[in-house]
Amino acid sequence: MKEIINTAKAPSPVGPYNQAILANDTLYVSGQIALDPESGELVQDSIQAETHQVLKNLKAILLAADMTFENVVKCSVFVSDMNQYSEINAIYAEYFRESTAPARELIEVANLPKFVNIEISLIAHK
């Protein structure tokens, strides 16, 4: 069974997609960037602030599906500058416990939507 998951506590999709799809017990979350859902503005004060906002958006979507970061089994992290790896990793570690952290890749790409510095998508399981 496929259930659409959307919440006002995360940015609205800007195209023909949803924030997340729950298929049986698996949640597939679309890539999130650092859009503040209240103001609609990008948070780009620093890579740390940008990463926090992305993870807050992901958390809101997880909560809308009655899940937490503990349910996450896979993250895909896309960055515009691999030199920011340690700063991103430090913030990421605040949301995931090392003992239960999901599988992950972090990939440098040429461009991201709205020319942000980071985008993260994830898969979670109940």
Secondary structure, DSSP 4 states (H G I P E B T S, - for coil): -EEEE--TTSPPPSSS--SEEEETTEEEEEEE-SB-TTT--B--S-HHHHHHHHHHHHHHHHHHTT--GGGEEEEEEEES-GGGHHHHHHHHTTTS-GGGPPEEEEEE-S--GGG-SEEEEEEEE-
